[in-house]
Every structure is written in structure tokens, then in C-alpha cells.
């Protein structure tokens, strides 16, 4: 299977319609490591030209605000998993012009996972009479909708996943278990136990199996105030593992993408999968 780096279209596709836009999507937490009794976290979710800067549009999330009546975008599935495995609803949700926001009270001690995932999404693209067309739905529905005389037919299956981990008290492991679907992060180093002077190790899985040769992009926050993004490119080894030297404290955006164009079962012609996460690295 062929692994390569693509533009960050699929990360946005977790919450937006599949378009040619190359805007990046992300979740921005007020904090990821907290203490005290039942602390609160606020999370913003948006897509824009840069990382952690609100300059384009909000991510539409299920249970967070009310989409405009004229919107053609479907809210993406937002799942919050508590340390004991139960699901928690977001609170005080708001859909603004440039970002969505919600609160989460950490009533349990341990690690919570906040995830936006679209698994098994299918899109068909084709040309007819010189016009480019696009259809979405189940695979059977898409096949039926594409005319027999269509040209340049491309049916794409995509899996996208965006995650954020927050911990009250000591980090716990239960929410880190992979689902075996799509592209996932299996931490060796806990994502809420990251320090600027310590290397972290992560394993990436594709459908539950190690993903070797996967290219990872890592961008520190604050790019708006620098001459460059200072993006770093890393590659997983034969076991799907990557080691990261942070070099500084602060927030980081991590992204990985996978693309397969050979060995697929017809009529699917492309398989894509993306993973992104916001990680907070603490000072020593």
C-alpha cells in the first residue's frame, strides 16, 4: 500500500463537505492537564488558513449550537468519552461566525477523549458533457447515481479522525484503546504526559495494524507571529512508530494522512484516511 503526504483536505472533511479547500481544521483547548474538583475545559473548533487562528469558518458539530437554516453542511459527529468509558455531552455549545465552542466539566478523575470522526464516508466524482459532478451517499447509491456514459469516474472512500485528550489528575489509559477503524494514534507516551525536554513515542495504526512509512506533520502554535510555520516532517518506522523531540513547550498540531490507489475492490478507486490531534507540551 502506498503512503504519502497530502494537503490537509481530509482533516477539514471531518466537519465540512468534501471540497477542494485546503483549509486545516483543529480543536483548541483552554487546557489539557487540570487539577482540583471537577474542573472545566473550553474547546474551540474551527478551520482556517493557519493553525489555532480563527480566520475562516467554524466546524459544525453535533450538539454544539444550531446551524443556520440556509447551511448545506451537515454537523460532524462529536464524541466525548469519559475515563470510565461512558459518553459525555458537551455543555454550553455555541456556533459562531468563525468558531464553534463548547465546555466540558471533568467530573471524573483521569483522561477524557474528545473525538470528531467520520468512518467509511464515500464520495463519487465524474465528468459528464464537460461538467464535473459529485455525488455522496452509500456506495450502492453512488454507483446508481453515476451515469453509464460518465467519464473520469473516481469513487473515494475516506476515513477521518480528529482527537483531543484532556486529563484531570493522573493520566489514565482506557480511552487510548484503538477502535481498529481508519487511521489512529496509539500512544506509547501518554498524550497528557508530554514535556519539552523529553522525547515522546507514538504508534500509528491503519485499521488496527501498524502503518509503516506514514508521513507526519508537526506544527507548533504561534505561526501567525513567525516568518514560517516551522513545520516538521517525520516518518513512522517499520513498526508504525515515530519518536518526537519537541524542543519547546506549548501547543502543537499533529497530522498524518494515508492514500491508497492500488489493490482496492471495485468500484472504489481511492482510499484515504487522515488523523489529526492537538497536543499540549509542558515545560520541564
N, C-alpha and C positions, 0 to 999 in steps of 0.2 A: 504494500500500500504506500502511496506517495504522500509525504508530509511536506507542506510548505506554508510559508507565511503569507497571509493575505491582508488586504486592508480591513479595517475594523467594521465591516458592514454587518457581520453576523451578531456582534455584541449588541448593536442597536436593534437588530431584528428580534431580540428577546421582548422588546416592548413596542416596536414600531412595525409598520408594514414593510415587507421586503422591497427596498428601493435601491437606487444607485447611490444613495447618500453614503458618505464615508465618515459621518459623524460618530464619535465614540460615546458610548453610554456607560454610566457608572453610578454607584451609590456612594454617598459621602456621609459618614457618621460623625456625630458630635464627639464620640469617644468609642473605643473598643474594649478598654480594660477599666473596670469600675469596682468600687468597694462600697460598703455601707448596706443598709437595709433597703431592698427594693429600689435601686437607683433607676434613673430614666436615661434613655438614649433617643436622640432625634436623628432621623435619617432623611437626607435629601436624595432624590433620584432625577437625573437629567441626562440629556445628550447634547453634545456641543462640539465645537472645533478643537477645544483643548480639554485637558483633564482637570476636573474639580473646579471648573469655572462656568457659570451659568450664562450662556450666550446664544442659545438656540431654542430648544423646546423641552418640555418635561417628559419624563417617562410616564405613561399611563399605566397604573397598577390596579389590580382588582382590590376593592375595599378601601381605596385611597382617593377621596374626592369624587366628584361627579363629572364625567366627560361632557364637553359641550354637545348640544343637540346636533350640531352640524358636523361633528367629527366622524371621519371614516376610519379611525384607528380603534382597534379592539384592546381593552386593557390586558396587560400581561399578567399571568398568574404569579402572585406573590405568596410565598410560603415562609412562615416563621416557625422554627422548631425549637422548643424549649429543651433544657438539659435532660429531662425525663422522657423525651420523645414525643410529647404532646404538641399539638399545633396551637399557636397563639395568634390572636387577631391584632392587626395594627390599630393604634389609637390616634385620635385627633388628626385624621388624614385630611390632606388639603392638596388640590390640584391647582397650581398657579400657572402663570404665563410662561415661566422659564424653568420651573421645577415642581416636582411632587414632593410632599413631605409627610412623614408620619412619626409618631412616637411609639416607643416600646418600653414598658416597665419590666425590669428584670426581677421578677418576684421569686425566682428560684436561683440558688447559687449554682454556678457552673457556666458552660458555654452554650450560647444560642447561635443558630444558623439562620440567616436571612437570605433567601434564595429567590431568584427570578429565573424560571426555566421553561423552555418550550422544547419538548422532545418529540421527534417524529413528524415535524412540520414538513409539508410537501408543497412545492410550487412548480407550475409548468410555464415555460416561456416558448413562444414560437413566432414565426412571421407568416403573414397571410396578406397577399396583394401588396407587399411592400411595407405593411404596417406591423410593428412589434406589439404582440399581445401577451397578457399574463393572466393565469388562472390559478386559483388556490382552492384547497379542499382536501378530501381524501384522495388517495392515489387512484382509486376506481373512478371517482368523479372527474378528476383532471383528465384522465385518459379519454373519457366520454366527451369532454368539452373541446378537445383539440381536434380540429377538422382533419379529415383524411388527407387533404391536399396541402396541409400546413408544411412549412419549411423551417429548417434550423430549430427543430424541436429539442428542448432541453428540460428535462424533469429533474428537479433538485430536491433531495431530502436533506433537511437541516435540523441539527440539534444545537440549542444554545443554552448556556447556563452562566448566571452571574451570582456571586456569593459574597457575603459579608459575615464575619464571625465577631461576636461580642461576648465578653465574659464578666460575670460578677463573682468576685472572689477568686478561687483557684480554677484554672482551666480544667475542663473535662473532655472526654473523648467520644461520647456516644454519638453526637451529631456529625462527627467526622467520617462515619462509615459511608463508603460509596454505594450508589444505587445500582451500578453496573450498566447505566444507560448514558450514552453520549460521552463527552469529554469531561473528565472530573479531576479534581485535585485530591490526592490522598496525602495529607501532611505526615512527614516524619517528625519535623519540628512543629509544635502546635502553633497555629496562626495567631494566637494571642499571647505568644511567649517569644516574641521577636525582639532582638536587641541589636543596636547599631554595630557593636564590636564582636558579634557572634554570627557565624555563617548559619543559614537555615537550609534544610533539605526538604524537598517536596518530590513526590512521585505523581506523574500524570498517567491517568488511565483512559483508555478508549473502550467503551462497552465492557468495562471491568478488567481489561488486560493492559499491561504496561505499554505506553506509547513511546517507542524509541524515535530519536531524530526529530522530535517535535520542537519547533522554534518558539521561544518565549520572549515576549517584550515586557520590559520593566521600566516604568517612568515614575520618577519622584514628583511629588506635588510641587507647585510653585513655578511651573514652566512659564507662566504669564510674565514673570519677573526675571526671566533669564533670556539669554540670546538664543538658546536652543532647548529642546525638550530634555536633553541628556538621557535619551532612551538607550537602554542596553538590550542587546540581543543575546539570549542564552539558548542552549540546545540540550534536550534530555539525552541521557546516555542509553546504552542498550537495555537497561532495566527501567527506562522511563523516568529516571531520577535526575534532578537538577539541584546544584548547590548554589546558593545566592549569598554573596558578600554585599551587605547593604551599604556600608561606607558612611552612612548618616542616619540620624533619626528623622521620623516624620511619616507622612502617608505616602504609599506607593500604589500605583495601578499596575496590575499584572494581567497579561492577556496571552492566550495560546489559541491557535487555530489549526484545524486539520482539514485537508481536502483530498478526496479520492475520486478519480475519474476512470479507473480501470477495475475490472473484476466485479462489477456490480450486476445485480439481477435486473434484467429489462422489466419495465421500461425506464427505470431510474438510470440517469446518465451521470449524475454527480451526487456525492455525499459530502456534506460539510458539517463540521462541528466546531463550536467555539466555547471558550471558557474565559471568564474574567473575574477578578476579585480585587477588592480594596483592602490593603494590609497596612496596619499601623506598626511602625518600628519604634521602639522606645530607646531613650538614651540609657547608656550603661549605668 
